Amino acid sequence: MKTIGKILFKILGIAALIYGILFAVFYWDLDGKFLYYIWEPMMIKRFDNMERRDATAMPYSMKENVEADFEA
């Protein structure tokens, strides 16, 4: 019986620790701060520096025929 009590107490302790961590994260909005201050600047830096073709430099006669999609 003592081992079951120790195991149960250990499980409750782990659950309390996880609850405390989650409470701190949501109370101080740490997930939102992470997204705003860390994740978003990394994504802006990555996607703003991507190579993209200039769609305005392509002559109009070379653009796809979109009208053919609607005829079917």
N, C-alpha and C positions, 0 to 999 in steps of 0.2 A: 504494500500500500504506500510505503514511503516513496518508492520510485515513481509511482503514478502521480503523487502529489508534487514531486520535484519536476517531473516533465510538464505537468499542467501549469505549475508556477512559472516555469521557463517560457512556455508558450504564451502565457498571459503577459509576461515581461516583454517579450519580443513584440507582441501585439500593441502593448502600451507605448513602446518605443516608436514603432511605425506610426501610430496615431499621433504621437507628439511631433514627429517630423512632418507629417502631412498637415497638422494644425499650423505649425510654424510657416510652412510654405504658403498656405492659403491665407493665413492671417496677415502676413506682411506682403502678400502678392508677389512672392519670389518668382513664380513661374512667368508672370507678366513682365516683371523687370528683366528676367533672363531673355525673354523674347524681344523686348524693346531695346535693351542696351547691348546685347551680345549677338543674338541670332539675326535680327534685322540688319544691322550694319554689315555682318558677314555676307548676307544674301545680296544686299545692295552692291557691295564691293564686287562680288562675283558676277552678278547678272548685268550690272551697268558696264562692265568692261568686256563683255562678250563681243566677239566679232559678228557683225550682222551685215548682210548685203544691203546696199542702198536701193530701196524700192523706187525712189524718185529719179535715179539715174538711168533706169531701164526705159527704152523707147516704148511708146504706147502700142506700137504695132507688134511688139514681141510679147505682150501680155497674153495670158491664157484666154481662150474663148469661153467665157462663162455662159454665153447664151445657149451653147449646145447642151448644157446640163438641164435646161428647162424644157427643151423640145421633146424629150422622151416621155 
